[in-house]
């Protein structure tokens, strides 16, 4: 039961907990107290002016709680569970630690399979030696490879079972039933150690169940599907047993490097424990040494402490932010995606490719750059989960030389780009070029803007964490080179307007003055000008400044007509288009916003036309539609679009195209939910801008906006009850609240009344807190 006691404003303002977790708990404490005591008026974000302000009696609620949010109980309600045996990857419980992962499912009457995956395990054959039989891209020589899997072999037929993902402790578990016995299993991919751990307890006729590892020759899934296996196959894996009983499979690779799996079991009565590690090394061939060391370390550790460190990592991860919509399905969906994010990547770790740690037979055993990577990482910014987005920036930073090699030799002196698909290891991928690149597939060879889109994600990390080191070391130099690439191909007409030769609008067709390229190029040019101003660079410091300004002024405008935005010059959307490559300026770039009636009408017209065909649609078409509806402040339409994602979801919330697994769409569904709660762009924080009427009671804690602002808030019975904004770095921001009259207080100061149907300008220094609550609502104490 929550209890409330009053504290002085000075005490509240002086609270500065020493750890991020304690900061979260403080905010949650304030949230819970305000939940019972105060609020804001509801409605959509408006744009009226302040009508009055005056000092009143100090009525700022100051709340302290005896109890904090019950995370275990809340997340238990969101657990994924299945009351029958899973029979395939898309029904299976899963776990991962950002590099290793497993899926668990039944494959026959007496076998349960534990997939073994590792995001690091790639082939490294020279890209120059690829036969380029797959549309002149290097994925056959450079992609992920099969590793093998673990089997639980049972002495009796399976008659039933169930499984669960326990989110709070990041643990998959299940039961297996036979006619006269059962088995209970648990599995974790340890959060901070490169080890998968399983426990098995058996009774009756299942007592002799045992784990067996099944090695697989390292092959490219895409090459197997294309019947284009490499002429020089890898050697047969070596199977070794160490003196202390650790089983080892070592796969040496023909181009250097090594993938190795080590595992061992211990049995005590009816309890079996298994430790397994899979690791990859390149160019070194020391993965075998490292996996054996990892297994030995895990076995010798104090088991309770070892498991405890895994759980502690996940508990801290979850508490970085909080969202509850009140809808059981969508709450569970959201938190399973938060879990999936951290299963698939780690801070400055592996980019989330199309598979994550759970490689399956697929044509997409690599990293795709014309949508997949960008959407997979989009949900970590607002959710305040930097560790789930930083890998994208880090890999781009570390492979800047490779991005130069991706363009043709004449442009390498000043340009960089990335092709449609690459190895996740070094990002080598032939980039398309305007007008087409000789010998490449006509479409892929003219797809050019993917690096610019990836850099937009980098820019979000830079903005949301106000990190100048990202700006100076990664964003600015790479964005300069990505924009430079287009300068080689822009052609002026008689009026000086700059045009692009034919490029490819992803998933649609070739077009001159392609909107996908123009939107991203214009964003990149204007962002470079802004960054140069932030860095206080003169023309002497940055000789390209006049060039960028000329490009910004003279780049051709995107065509529009009664249907909305064009795909390219005289190329209009005339049939179903699952990508929104012609609408990038709306989302995610937000270079067109509904702040003017003309722009709002263009967004609505373009969105309605795009959605009018009812065919050629993918799940991510609906998540993007939801985000655009939220941008318009239309929460009900945003939820309506999001609901259309549900038929595309597999039973375990994974997703597939043509029956093959891909990662991005469910993760982006969680991003669409965040857009309903908080939008941040152009120096503005829009709080609860598009909450659906079907979600009358929502809560968010420590969502993050541009400028490092952390935003918490509560809606109840369709009304926005309160908002708390924390400044982590200082600066100026306009806060857009639902229309209403509020009391507000900064750092525990005397409360003031403000009609905030428009923007509330906020000037902050690091550590400032702004608390806003309903002016005409009495404080209730329970």
C-alpha positions in Angstrom: 0.0 0.0 0.0 1.3 3.5 -0.9 1.7 6.0 1.9 2.3 9.7 1.4 4.2 12.2 3.6 5.1 15.8 2.9 8.7 16.9 2.4 9.9 20.5 2.0 10.7 21.6 -1.6 14.3 22.1 -0.5 14.6 18.4 0.4 13.1 17.3 -2.9 15.4 19.6 -4.8 18.5 18.4 -3.0 17.9 14.7 -3.6 20.7 13.5 -5.9 21.0 9.7 -5.7 24.4 8.4 -6.5 23.4 5.8 -9.1 21.2 5.6 -12.2 19.0 3.0 -10.5 18.5 5.2 -7.5 17.6 8.1 -9.8 15.0 5.9 -11.4 13.6 4.9 -8.1 13.3 8.5 -7.0 11.4 9.4 -10.1 9.2 6.4 -9.7 8.6 7.4 -6.1 7.4 10.9 -7.1 5.3 9.3 -9.9 3.5 6.9 -7.5 2.8 9.7 -5.0 1.5 12.0 -7.6 -0.6 9.2 -9.0 -2.7 9.5 -5.9 -2.3 13.2 -5.4 -2.2 15.5 -8.5 -2.5 15.8 -12.3 -2.8 17.7 -15.5 -5.7 18.3 -17.9 -6.0 16.0 -20.8 -6.3 16.3 -24.6 -4.0 16.6 -27.6 -1.0 18.9 -27.6 -2.0 22.4 -28.6 -0.4 25.6 -29.8 -2.0 28.5 -27.9 -0.2 31.3 -26.1 0.2 31.9 -22.4 -2.7 33.8 -21.1 -1.6 34.6 -17.5 0.8 33.9 -14.8 0.9 34.9 -11.1 2.4 33.7 -7.8 0.1 31.6 -5.6 0.4 29.8 -2.3 3.0 27.0 -2.3 1.0 23.9 -3.1 3.7 21.9 -4.8 3.1 18.3 -3.9 6.2 16.8 -2.3 6.0 13.0 -2.1 7.9 10.3 -0.4 7.0 6.6 -0.7 7.6 3.7 1.6 7.3 1.3 -1.3 8.7 1.5 -4.8 7.3 0.1 -8.1 7.0 -3.7 -7.9 9.0 -4.5 -11.0 8.9 -8.3 -10.5 5.1 -8.3 -10.2 4.6 -6.0 -13.1 6.9 -7.8 -15.5 5.5 -11.2 -14.5 2.2 -10.0 -15.9 4.1 -9.3 -19.2 5.9 -12.6 -19.4 5.6 -14.5 -22.7 4.2 -18.0 -22.1 2.9 -20.9 -24.2 0.8 -23.8 -22.9 1.8 -26.3 -25.5 5.2 -27.5 -26.8 6.8 -25.0 -29.2 7.6 -26.8 -32.5 9.6 -24.1 -34.5 11.8 -21.0 -34.2 8.8 -18.7 -34.4 7.0 -20.3 -31.4 10.1 -20.8 -29.2 11.1 -19.1 -26.0 14.4 -17.3 -26.5 17.2 -15.7 -24.6 20.4 -13.9 -25.5 23.2 -11.7 -24.2 24.0 -9.5 -27.2 26.2 -12.0 -28.9 25.1 -15.6 -27.9 21.6 -16.8 -27.9 19.3 -19.8 -27.9 15.8 -20.8 -29.0 14.1 -23.9 -27.5 11.6 -26.0 -29.4 10.6 -29.6 -30.0 11.7 -31.2 -33.3 10.4 -34.8 -32.9 8.7 -37.1 -30.4 11.8 -37.5 -28.3 14.0 -34.4 -29.1 14.0 -30.8 -27.9 16.4 -28.5 -29.7 18.3 -25.7 -28.2 19.6 -23.6 -31.0 23.1 -22.2 -30.6 23.8 -18.8 -32.2 26.6 -16.2 -32.1 26.4 -12.8 -33.8 30.1 -12.7 -34.1 30.5 -15.9 -36.2 31.1 -14.7 -39.8 32.9 -16.0 -42.8 35.8 -13.7 -43.8 36.6 -14.7 -47.3 38.0 -11.7 -49.3 35.2 -9.7 -50.7 37.1 -9.2 -53.9 36.9 -13.0 -54.5 33.2 -13.3 -54.2 31.7 -14.6 -57.5 29.0 -12.0 -57.0 26.3 -14.4 -58.2 23.9 -12.9 -55.7 23.1 -9.6 -57.4 26.7 -8.4 -57.2 26.8 -8.2 -53.4 29.3 -9.9 -51.2 27.0 -11.7 -48.8 28.0 -15.2 -50.0 31.5 -14.7 -48.8 31.0 -12.3 -46.0 27.8 -13.3 -44.0 27.0 -15.3 -40.9 27.5 -19.1 -40.9 25.9 -22.1 -39.2 27.4 -23.3 -35.9 25.4 -26.3 -34.8 22.9 -26.9 -32.0 22.2 -28.6 -28.7 19.7 -31.4 -28.4 17.9 -32.7 -25.3 17.3 -36.3 -26.1 14.5 -38.0 -24.1 14.0 -41.8 -23.5 10.2 -41.5 -23.9 7.8 -39.8 -26.1 6.7 -36.2 -25.3 3.0 -36.0 -24.5 2.8 -32.3 -23.7 4.6 -29.3 -22.1 4.7 -25.6 -21.8 7.3 -22.8 -21.8 7.8 -19.2 -20.5 10.1 -16.3 -20.7 10.5 -14.8 -17.3 11.3 -11.2 -18.2 12.5 -9.9 -14.8 15.2 -12.5 -14.5 15.8 -12.9 -18.3 15.2 -16.7 -18.0 13.5 -19.1 -20.4 12.0 -22.1 -18.8 9.6 -25.0 -19.6 8.1 -28.3 -18.8 8.2 -31.5 -20.8 5.6 -34.2 -20.1 5.7 -37.9 -20.9 3.2 -40.6 -19.9 5.1 -41.5 -16.7 7.5 -38.7 -16.0 8.3 -35.1 -16.7 11.2 -32.7 -17.1 11.7 -29.1 -16.1 14.3 -27.0 -17.8 15.6 -23.4 -17.5 18.0 -21.5 -19.8 19.9 -18.2 -19.6 22.4 -16.5 -21.8 24.4 -14.9 -19.0 24.2 -11.1 -19.2 27.9 -10.4 -18.7 29.6 -13.7 -19.3 29.9 -15.5 -22.7 28.1 -18.6 -21.4 24.7 -20.2 -22.0 23.6 -22.1 -18.9 20.8 -24.7 -18.7 19.4 -26.7 -15.8 17.3 -29.9 -16.2 15.3 -31.7 -13.5 13.7 -35.0 -14.5 11.4 -37.7 -13.0 10.1 -41.1 -14.0 10.7 -42.3 -17.5 12.4 -39.1 -18.4 15.1 -39.5 -15.8 17.8 -40.5 -18.3 17.3 -37.5 -20.6 20.7 -36.1 -21.7 22.1 -33.2 -23.6 24.0 -33.8 -26.9 25.7 -31.2 -29.1 25.3 -31.6 -32.8 28.0 -29.9 -34.8 27.4 -28.4 -38.2 29.8 -27.5 -41.0 30.1 -23.7 -41.2 28.1 -22.7 -44.3 26.4 -19.6 -45.4 22.6 -20.0 -45.1 22.1 -17.7 -48.1 24.6 -19.8 -50.2 22.8 -23.0 -49.2 19.4 -21.6 -50.2 20.8 -20.2 -53.5 22.6 -23.5 -54.2 25.7 -21.5 -54.6 27.9 -23.0 -51.9 31.5 -21.8 -51.8 34.0 -23.8 -54.0 36.5 -24.0 -51.1 34.6 -25.4 -48.2 35.7 -25.1 -44.7 37.4 -28.1 -43.1 35.4 -30.6 -41.1 35.1 -29.4 -37.5 37.4 -30.9 -35.0 35.8 -32.6 -32.0 38.0 -32.6 -28.9 37.6 -33.5 -25.2 39.8 -31.8 -22.6 41.4 -33.5 -19.6 38.7 -32.1 -17.3 35.8 -33.4 -19.5 34.9 -30.3 -21.5 33.6 -31.1 -25.0 34.9 -28.9 -27.8 34.0 -28.4 -31.4 36.6 -26.3 -33.3 35.7 -24.9 -36.8 38.7 -23.4 -38.5 37.8 -21.1 -41.5 39.5 -21.1 -44.9 40.1 -17.4 -44.8 41.4 -17.3 -41.3 39.7 -17.1 -38.0 37.9 -19.7 -35.9 34.5 -20.5 -34.4 34.5 -22.8 -31.4 31.9 -24.3 -29.1 32.7 -25.7 -25.7 30.2 -27.4 -23.3 30.1 -29.7 -20.3 27.5 -31.1 -18.0 27.3 -32.1 -14.3 24.7 -34.4 -12.9 23.6 -34.7 -9.3 20.7 -37.1 -8.8 17.8 -35.9 -11.0 19.4 -32.5 -11.7 21.7 -31.8 -14.7 23.5 -28.5 -15.2 25.0 -27.6 -18.6 27.4 -24.7 -19.4 28.1 -23.8 -23.1 30.1 -21.1 -24.7 30.4 -20.2 -28.4 32.9 -17.7 -29.6 34.5 -16.5 -32.8 37.9 -15.0 -33.4 39.4 -13.2 -36.4 42.0 -12.9 -37.7 43.3 -14.9 -34.7 42.5 -18.5 -34.2 42.1 -18.5 -30.5 38.3 -19.0 -30.1 38.9 -22.5 -28.8 41.0 -21.3 -25.9 38.5 -18.6 -25.0 35.5 -20.9 -24.9 37.2 -23.4 -22.7 38.3 -20.7 -20.3 34.7 -19.3 -20.3 33.1 -22.7 -19.4 35.7 -23.4 -16.7 35.2 -20.0 -15.2 31.4 -20.4 -15.1 31.6 -23.9 -13.6 34.0 -22.8 -10.8 32.1 -19.7 -9.9 29.8 -19.6 -6.9 26.5 -20.5 -8.6 24.2 -18.2 -6.7 26.5 -15.2 -7.1 27.0 -16.0 -10.8 23.2 -16.2 -11.4 22.8 -13.1 -9.2 25.1 -11.0 -11.4 23.1 -12.0 -14.4 19.8 -10.9 -12.8 21.3 -7.7 -11.4 22.3 -6.6 -14.9 18.8 -7.2 -16.2 17.1 -5.5 -13.3 19.3 -2.4 -13.8 18.6 -2.5 -17.5 14.8 -2.6 -17.2 14.7 0.3 -14.7 16.3 2.8 -17.1 12.7 3.6 -18.2 9.1 2.5 -17.7 6.0 2.4 -19.8 2.6 1.0 -19.0 -0.4 1.5 -21.4 -3.0 -0.5 -19.4 -3.6 -2.7 -22.4 -2.4 -6.3 -21.4 -1.5 -7.3 -24.9 0.5 -4.2 -25.8 2.1 -3.9 -22.4 3.4 -7.5 -22.7 4.4 -6.9 -26.3 6.4 -3.7 -25.4 8.3 -5.3 -22.6 9.1 -8.4 -24.6 10.7 -6.1 -27.2 12.7 -4.4 -24.5 13.9 -7.8 -23.5 14.6 -8.7 -27.1 16.6 -5.6 -27.7 19.1 -6.4 -24.9 19.2 -10.0 -25.9 20.3 -8.9 -29.4 22.9 -6.2 -28.7 25.1 -4.6 -26.0 26.7 -1.3 -25.5 29.2 -0.8 -28.4 28.7 -4.5 -29.3 27.2 -6.1 -32.4 24.8 -4.3 -34.7 21.3 -5.9 -34.7 21.3 -7.5 -38.1 18.4 -9.4 -39.7 18.8 -12.4 -37.4 20.2 -11.2 -34.0 21.9 -14.1 -32.1 19.3 -16.6 -33.4 20.6 -17.5 -36.9 18.1 -19.6 -38.9 18.1 -21.0 -42.5 17.6 -17.7 -44.4 18.6 -15.6 -47.3 19.3 -12.7 -45.0 22.3 -13.9 -43.0 23.9 -10.4 -43.1 23.2 -6.8 -42.2 20.7 -4.9 -44.3 21.0 -1.1 -44.5 17.9 0.2 -46.4 15.6 -0.1 -43.4 16.4 -3.1 -41.2 19.3 -1.8 -39.1 17.8 1.6 -38.7 14.4 0.4 -37.4 15.9 -2.3 -35.2 17.8 0.4 -33.2 15.2 3.1 -33.2 13.5 2.1 -30.0 16.5 2.6 -27.7 16.6 6.4 -27.9 13.3 7.4 -26.3 13.5 4.4 -24.0 16.7 5.8 -22.5 18.6 2.6 -23.3 21.8 3.8 -24.8 23.4 0.4 -24.7 20.9 -0.9 -27.3 21.7 1.8 -29.8 25.4 2.5 -29.4 26.6 -0.5 -31.4 25.4 1.1 -34.7 27.4 4.2 -34.1 30.4 2.3 -32.8 30.6 0.0 -35.8 30.3 2.9 -38.2 33.0 4.7 -36.3 35.4 1.7 -36.2 34.9 1.0 -39.9 35.3 4.4 -41.5 38.1 3.2 -43.7 35.8 0.3 -45.0 33.0 2.8 -45.8 35.5 4.6 -48.0 36.3 1.3 -49.8 32.6 0.8 -50.5 32.6 3.6 -53.2 34.3 3.3 -56.5 38.0 4.3 -56.6 37.5 7.8 -58.2 35.4 8.9 -55.2 37.4 7.5 -52.3 39.4 10.7 -51.7 36.4 12.5 -50.2 33.4 10.1 -50.1 31.9 7.2 -48.2 28.8 5.1 -48.5 27.4 1.7 -47.8 25.5 -0.8 -50.0 22.3 -2.6 -49.3 23.8 -5.5 -47.3 27.1 -6.1 -45.6 29.0 -8.3 -43.1 28.3 -7.1 -39.6 32.0 -7.5 -38.9 33.6 -4.8 -41.1 30.7 -3.2 -43.1 32.2 -4.0 -46.5 29.4 -3.6 -49.0 29.7 -2.2 -52.6 27.6 1.0 -52.6 25.3 1.9 -55.4 25.9 5.2 -57.1 23.7 7.7 -58.8 23.2 6.7 -62.4 24.0 3.1 -61.5 27.3 1.3 -60.8 28.7 -0.8 -63.6 28.3 -4.6 -63.3 26.0 -4.3 -60.3 22.3 -5.2 -60.2 20.4 -2.3 -61.7 18.5 -1.6 -58.5 21.1 -2.4 -55.9 23.7 -0.6 -58.0 21.6 2.6 -57.8 20.7 2.5 -54.1 22.8 5.2 -52.6 21.4 6.9 -49.4 21.6 4.1 -46.9 24.6 5.5 -45.0 22.8 8.8 -44.6 19.9 7.1 -43.0 22.2 5.2 -40.7 23.9 8.5 -39.7 20.5 9.9 -38.8 20.4 7.2 -36.1 23.9 8.3 -35.0 22.6 11.9 -34.9 19.8 10.8 -32.6 22.2 9.3 -30.1 24.3 12.5 -30.3 21.2 14.6 -29.7 19.5 12.5 -27.0 22.7 12.2 -24.9 24.1 15.6 -25.9 27.4 13.9 -26.7 29.9 16.2 -28.5 32.4 13.4 -28.9 29.9 11.5 -31.2 29.4 14.7 -33.1 33.1 15.4 -33.6 34.6 11.9 -34.0 31.9 10.1 -35.9 28.9 12.1 -37.1 30.5 15.2 -38.6 33.3 13.4 -40.5 31.1 10.6 -41.8 28.2 12.9 -42.7 30.7 15.2 -44.6 31.8 12.2 -46.7 28.3 10.9 -47.2 27.1 14.2 -48.6 30.3 14.6 -50.6 29.5 11.4 -52.5 26.4 13.0 -54.0 28.3 16.1 -55.0 30.1 14.0 -57.7 26.8 13.3 -59.4 24.5 16.4 -59.0 23.8 18.1 -62.2 22.6 21.8 -62.6 19.9 22.7 -65.0 19.8 26.1 -66.9 18.3 27.7 -63.7 21.1 26.3 -61.5 18.7 23.8 -59.8 20.7 20.7 -58.8 19.3 17.3 -60.0 20.2 13.7 -59.4 20.5 11.0 -62.0 18.5 7.8 -61.5 18.7 6.2 -58.2 16.6 3.5 -56.6 13.8 4.2 -54.2 13.9 1.1 -51.9 11.2 -1.5 -52.6 9.7 0.5 -55.5 11.6 1.6 -58.6 14.3 3.7 -60.2 13.7 7.4 -60.6 15.6 10.6 -61.4 15.5 13.1 -58.5 14.5 10.2 -56.3 12.7 11.4 -53.2 14.5 8.9 -50.9 17.8 10.3 -51.8 16.7 14.0 -51.9 15.1 13.8 -48.4 18.1 12.2 -46.8 20.6 14.4 -48.7 18.8 17.6 -47.7 18.7 16.5 -44.1 22.4 15.7 -44.3 23.3 19.0 -45.8 21.3 21.1 -43.4 22.5 19.1 -40.4 26.1 19.7 -41.5 25.4 23.4 -41.5 23.9 23.2 -38.0 26.8 21.2 -36.8 29.3 23.6 -38.1 27.5 26.4 -36.3 27.5 24.3 -33.1 31.2 23.8 -33.4 31.6 27.6 -34.2 33.4 26.9 -37.4 34.2 29.7 -39.8 34.7 29.4 -43.5 38.4 29.3 -42.8 37.8 26.3 -40.5 35.4 24.5 -42.8 35.9 25.4 -46.4 32.8 23.3 -47.4 30.4 25.7 -45.6 29.7 27.8 -48.7 29.2 24.6 -50.8 26.7 23.2 -48.3 24.8 26.5 -48.2 24.7 26.4 -52.0 23.5 22.8 -52.0 20.8 23.6 -49.5 19.5 26.5 -51.5 19.6 24.9 -55.0 18.8 21.2 -54.5 15.7 20.4 -56.4 12.5 20.2 -54.4 10.4 17.0 -54.2 7.4 17.0 -56.5 3.9 16.9 -55.1 0.4 16.5 -56.6 -3.1 15.7 -55.4 -1.9 12.3 -54.2 0.9 13.7 -52.1 4.7 13.4 -52.5 6.3 11.8 -55.6 8.6 8.8 -55.6 10.9 10.8 -58.0 10.7 13.2 -60.9 7.5 12.4 -62.7 7.3 9.0 -60.9 4.2 8.7 -58.7 3.0 6.1 -56.3 0.5 4.0 -58.4 0.5 0.7 -56.6 1.2 -0.9 -53.2 4.5 0.1 -51.7 5.6 -1.5 -48.4 8.5 0.8 -47.8 7.9 4.5 -47.2 11.0 5.6 -49.0 9.2 8.6 -50.5 8.0 9.8 -47.1 11.3 9.9 -45.2 11.0 13.7 -44.7 7.9 13.0 -42.6 9.3 10.1 -40.6 11.9 9.6 -39.3 13.6 12.8 -40.5 10.8 15.2 -39.5 12.0 17.8 -41.9 8.3 18.1 -42.8 6.2 18.6 -39.7 2.5 19.4 -39.1 3.3 22.8 -37.6 1.8 24.6 -40.5 -1.6 23.8 -42.1 0.0 23.4 -45.5 2.5 20.8 -44.2 -0.1 19.0 -42.2 -2.3 18.7 -45.2 0.6 17.4 -47.3 1.4 14.8 -44.7 -2.2 13.6 -44.4 -2.6 13.5 -48.2 0.6 11.5 -48.7 0.0 9.1 -45.8 -3.6 8.4 -46.9 -2.6 7.8 -50.5 0.3 5.5 -49.4 -2.1 3.5 -47.3 -4.9 3.4 -49.9 -3.8 0.5 -52.0 -4.2 -2.3 -49.4 -1.7 -4.6 -51.0 2.1 -4.9 -51.2 2.2 -4.3 -47.5 4.6 -5.5 -44.8 4.4 -5.3 -41.0 6.8 -2.4 -40.9 4.4 -0.4 -43.2 2.0 -0.3 -40.3 4.5 0.6 -37.6 5.7 3.5 -39.8 2.1 4.5 -40.5 1.5 4.5 -36.7 4.5 6.8 -36.1 3.3 9.3 -38.8 -0.2 9.3 -37.3 1.3 10.1 -33.9 3.3 12.9 -35.5 -0.1 14.3 -36.5 -1.4 14.0 -32.9 -3.9 11.3 -34.0 -3.5 8.7 -31.3 -6.5 6.7 -32.3 -5.3 6.2 -35.8 -1.8 5.5 -34.5 -3.2 2.6 -32.5 -5.4 1.5 -35.4 -2.3 1.1 -37.5 -0.4 -0.6 -34.7 -3.2 -3.1 -34.3 -2.7 -4.1 -37.9 0.8 -5.3 -36.9 -0.7 -8.1 -34.8 -1.4 -10.6 -37.6 2.2 -10.3 -38.8 3.6 -11.3 -35.4 4.7 -14.9 -34.9 3.6 -16.5 -31.6 6.9 -15.5 -29.8 6.7 -11.9 -31.2 9.3 -12.6 -33.9 8.5 -11.7 -37.5 9.2 -13.1 -40.9 9.1 -12.1 -44.6 8.3 -14.9 -47.0 8.6 -17.3 -44.1 12.2 -16.2 -43.2 12.9 -14.5 -39.9 13.9 -10.8 -39.7 14.3 -8.7 -36.6 13.3 -5.1 -37.2 9.5 -4.9 -37.3 8.4 -6.0 -33.8 11.2 -3.8 -32.3 9.8 -0.9 -34.3 6.3 -1.6 -33.0 7.6 -0.7 -29.6 9.1 2.5 -31.1 5.6 3.3 -32.4 4.2 3.0 -28.9 6.9 5.5 -27.6 5.9 8.0 -30.3 2.4 8.2 -28.7 3.9 9.1 -25.4 6.8 11.5 -26.1 8.1 13.3 -29.2 11.2 15.3 -29.3 12.5 17.3 -32.2 13.6 20.8 -33.0 14.0 22.0 -29.5 10.6 20.9 -28.4 9.3 18.1 -26.0 5.8 17.1 -26.8 4.4 15.1 -23.8 1.6 12.7 -24.4 1.1 14.0 -27.9 -0.9 11.1 -29.3 -2.3 8.8 -26.5 -5.2 6.7 -27.9 -8.6 7.1 -26.2 -8.5 3.3 -25.7 -5.6 3.8 -23.4 -7.0 6.1 -20.8 -4.5 5.2 -18.1 -0.8 5.4 -19.1 2.4 6.0 -17.3 5.9 6.7 -18.4 9.1 7.1 -16.4 12.4 8.5 -17.5 11.7 8.5 -21.3 14.5 10.5 -22.9 14.3 13.4 -25.4 16.7 15.5 -27.3 19.0 17.6 -25.2 19.2 14.9 -22.5 15.8 15.6 -20.9 14.2 12.8 -19.0 10.4 12.9 -19.0 8.0 11.1 -16.6 4.3 11.4 -16.6 0.9 10.0 -15.8 -2.5 10.0 -17.5 -5.6 8.8 -15.7 -9.1 8.5 -17.0 -8.0 10.1 -20.2 -6.5 13.1 -18.5 -2.9 14.0 -18.3 -2.3 14.1 -14.5 1.3 15.3 -14.0 4.7 15.6 -15.7 8.2 15.7 -14.3 11.1 16.8 -16.5 14.7 16.4 -15.5 17.6 18.1 -17.2 20.7 16.0 -17.4 22.9 18.5 -19.2 21.1 21.9 -19.2 19.8 24.0 -22.1 16.6 25.5 -23.5 13.5 23.5 -24.5 9.9 24.2 -25.2 7.6 21.8 -23.4 4.3 21.1 -25.2 1.6 19.8 -22.9 -2.0 18.9 -23.5 -4.2 22.0 -23.2 -5.1 23.0 -19.7 -4.2 25.2 -16.7 -1.3 23.8 -14.6 0.5 24.5 -11.5 4.2 24.2 -12.1 7.3 24.4 -10.0 11.0 24.4 -10.9 13.4 22.9 -8.3 10.9 23.2 -5.5 10.2 26.9 -6.0 6.9 28.5 -5.2 4.3 27.2 -7.6 2.8 29.3 -10.4 -0.3 29.0 -12.4 0.0 28.9 -16.2 -2.4 28.3 -19.0 -0.2 25.9 -20.9 -2.4 25.2 -24.0 0.8 26.2 -25.9 4.5 25.8 -25.3 6.1 26.2 -21.9 9.6 27.6 -22.4 12.1 26.0 -20.1 15.6 27.2 -19.4 17.6 24.7 -17.5 21.0 23.9 -16.0 22.2 20.4 -15.3 20.1 18.9 -12.5 17.0 21.1 -12.8 13.6 19.5 -12.4 10.3 20.9 -13.6 7.1 19.4 -12.0 3.8 20.3 -13.6 0.4 19.3 -12.2 -3.3 20.1 -12.6 -4.2 23.5 -11.2 -7.9 22.9 -10.4 -7.5 19.4 -8.9 -7.2 19.0 -5.2 -4.4 17.0 -3.7 -5.7 13.7 -2.4 -3.9 11.7 0.2 -4.5 8.0 0.7 
